[in-house]
């Protein structure tokens, strides 16, 4: 046997602090860097016990990925709200450049292309997200 199976992660509660955790984590990671920010720092900034963060994330790396995905989502959403497709595409292409294996970035860029009428480019980005 290869060991015990990893337990399934619970779905966040309806009153989840996840958005607040992601916001605070983004700020701390920006200010102190990845290695300079501990899970304890992030937990303390939202009034949680350090171990409680592990109900949401398996590791600091997983938290970083979630912060990145939320940032890409917000970036794309804000630019598309303004109907400024050129700017949305420019910003999201940068997100793809810095994280070329991120399905979130490719999906957001594909959506921006689709909204701007560039369906051929949208298909390419959606395929890269898979």
PyMOL commands that set and color helices and strands:
alter all, ss='L'
color gray80, all
select helices_A, chain A and resi 18-32+39-45+50-55+60-81+85-98+103-115+119-128
alter helices_A, ss='H'
color red, helices_A
deselect
rebuild
show_as cartoon
